Structure formats: C-alpha cells, structure tokens
Amino acid sequence: MNAAATGDTAHAMPDDARFGLRRHVTLAGPLRLDGGMLLSPVEIAYETYGTLDPDGSNAVLICHALTGDHYVASEHPVTGKPGWWTRLIGPGLPVDPARHFVICANVLGSCMGSSGPASENPATGQPWGMAFPVITIRDMVRAQAMLLDHLGVARLRAVIGGSMGGMQALSWASTFPDRVAAAVVIASTARHSAQNIAFHEVGRQAIMADPNWRGGAYYGDGAPPTAGLAVARMAAHITYLSEAGLTEKFGRRLQHSPERPNGAKSFGFDADFQVESYLRHQGISFVDRFDANSYLYITRALDYFDLAEEHGGLLANAFRHTTARFAVISFDTDWLYPTSDSRAIVHALNAAGARASFVELSSPFGHDAFLLDAPEMNRVIDGFLRAGER
C-alpha cells in the first residue's frame, strides 16, 4: 500500500471499536477540479475496517452526508458519540468487516482532516479560508478514487451512501463505471431542487452575516462565527425531519424550566416551546464539531450537483457505460429528497439498461430515517450485497 512513501499514518482504534483503523494520507496530486483549478497536495482523513482480500475484491466504500465524517462505525473524537452508521456497519450487520474491507473518507472540503478551507494552504502556511477552491460532488469522488489507488483498490464491491453520500455513489458509478460493481443510493437525488438551494442559501447567509465570519478569515483568533453556523444548522435540521415526527415528539408542548416549572409562557422570546429548545440545542452542539467555511463549501457543492447536466442534460446518459447493480431506497416521509427523486433515478437507470431495484420504505422520521433504526433498510441492503457475493 506504499504507506510510508505517501505519508500515510494509521492509529489503532480503542479496544471497544475492535475492527477500525483511523488514518490520514497526503497524496501528491494534483487533483484537477471541475472549477478548473489544480489542488496539490490532497489531504484525506479516512477509516478502514476489516482486511482487504488478496485480490482486492471485497472493498466497500461508505460515503457520508453533508455534516458527516469518516467516523462511520467508531467513536467520534470530538463528541465521544458512537459512529454515525453503527446500525449498518459492524460484526453480523449488512456491511461486515469479517466479509468486507470497509473504507470511509472525510470528503474534500470538510473539516475533519481532509483538504478544505480549514486546512493549510501550502503556498502561505496559513489556513486556506475562502481562498480554497470551490468544489463539486464529482471532485469529492475523484479524491476518493485517488485514495483507493493508494490503498490498492482497483474496483469496489459496492459504494453505499445516504443523502449527499447517495449523490457520491451515483457520481462514482457515472465517473468511474469500471470501478464499481454495485451502488446503494439511499434518500438521495440526482440534482438539487430550487427549494434545496433556497434552504442552503438561508444557512450560508446566516453564516456570512455573523460579524465573526470576517470573510472567512477567522481561524486562529478563537472567535469563529458560531452564532451564524448554529442558525444555519437549525434551518437545515428542520428539513431532515418530518412534520409528523416533529408533532409526535414535540407538538406545541411548552418547555419546562426552573423559572417556569409548569411550562408557562414567558411572554418574551425565550425558548417557550420544546421544539425551539431542541433546535437551539442542535445548533449549539453542531458548532463544536464543524467549521463554518466548510459548511459554505459543501452546501455549494450540493447545490451544484446535477448529474444530468454533466451528461448532456439526459440523466440516463450518466449510466450508459456502467455495469453496476443499483439498489435505490427512499422513505415516504422524506420531503427533502422525496420518493419522486428516487423514481427519477430508477427511470434513468432503466433507460440506460442498468440493473436496478427500488423500494420505498415507511418511516415517521423523514430524511434522517436512514441514520436511525431502520431494520427494513438493513434487510434490503444485506440481501442486495449478498446477492452480489454469491
């Protein structure tokens, strides 16, 4: 794997993780970006679980969502929480390190060790800030391909992702059709809608309106734009939930506090309602683990994503050359990337002659359903993966 030659470092996970390695690699590049710039070197933080077969045939790439990271099945070093997909990945689960060599990389533009606005600009020795080039989903995928080259993985048994991770899975099958045997696309879309873009723009403007943003040059002074980032997270988090789920969990129930033990109204602008308190908590906890500039860059990459546009305006053209099998999964209460978006993907796959299966699952949890307890989703993915391993 030439780890020493490329500056790869690996750290064993804690004993309770059992099967993970936390890694970081500096790849010489250059990586040509869709925006026309060359990025060099390319830093990638990633984790691996399990062992790569001698013929390299058991690699499974997990792609994370907007605010996710590579700590997919092991404890997060900042929050101390378990990995974000431990319900899917682990011993005896659909993605099993006993059968698969599992790879999850922090995407380009993020803030958990991969090249992004918070990382060092080699030309200045200072954080990139807003001088970092604007990136796309396809750029993220090309960086992952560089990582797989480094790891000696020529072809993936499967690429799996939900939300933005699903966009990466689609882009993998389109950009590197000979390197993907199967793709699992969950709660995702082939293009961002005007409504999606609008929600992201609200978040970006909240960040840039924070006086501490200062054009993105806030690194090193201990005063990042946390207020703006928290508001951006609050607005986005609403889109991840369903109205039924919010109603069931909070309704119009008032918040109890020492000053108002019976949940009386304050007749002011404190968090009177429990749902207000919940959103504020989501915003405050988010700023401890994420970078505001990274939020700007990744949401812009999402907004630029339009797989049909990349292939002459016809989505089916994106899959003309792939031999991969596809499993497309949606949830009935997901209004961020609704089932109609998944059906559009499946129709394009059918038009291209690709092998595709599709299922809409029922869940009260909205878009976030793929991250929560979803036994039906696990059964679908398990059956799909095992069908390709026979």
Secondary structure, DSSP 8 states (H G I E B T S, - for coil): --TGGGT-EEEE--TTT-SEEEEEEEE---EE-TTS-EE-SEEEEEEEES---TTS--EEEEE--TT--S-SSS--TTT----TTTTTBSTTSSB-TTT-EEEEE--TT-SSSSSSTTSB-TTTSSB-GGGS----HHHHHHHHHHHHHHHT--SBSEEEEETHHHHHHHHHHHH-GGGBSEEEEES--SB--HHHHHHHHHHHHHHHHSTTTGGG--TTTT---HHHHHHHHHHHHHHHS-HHHHHHHTTT-B---SS-TT----SSSS--BHHHHHHHHHHHHHTTT--HHHHHHHHHHHHH-BTTGGGTT-GGGGGTT---EEEEEEETT--SS-HHHHHHHHHHHHHTT-EEEEEEE--SSGGGGGGS--HHHHHHHHHHHHHTT-
